[in-house]
Amino acid sequence: MFSQWARKELERGDLNVLSELAKGWNTPSPGRLARLDHRGFVIRRENEKLSVSLKGRLALWARRLSAKP
């Protein structure tokens, strides 16, 4: 149930990119960024740097819980 909420309106790989963004590894493509921003999973800071929002971290947590056997 919670993992369905996390994946709603996203495409395959969007949460992986969000996870990489949380680790500071890369910047999402414009299409992925638009979807993640629409869901409120990312925040643009004053210096245009992207951060993962609390809502985004909850989505990553939900994905991690749903992947465990």
C-alpha positions, 0 to 999 in steps of 0.5 A: 500500500505505502509502496504504491503511493511512492510509485504513483505517477512515476516511471520505472527508475525514478526512485533509483534516481531519487536515491542517487540524488539523496547520495549526491551522485547525479542530477536527474534528467529534466523529465525525471526531475519534473516527475519528482518535483510534481510529487514533491520529492525534491526541493530546489535550494537558493543556489539551485542545488537539488535536495530530497525532501522529507516526502521523497525520503519517505518514498525511498523508505517505503521502497526499501521496506517493500523490497525486503522479503 
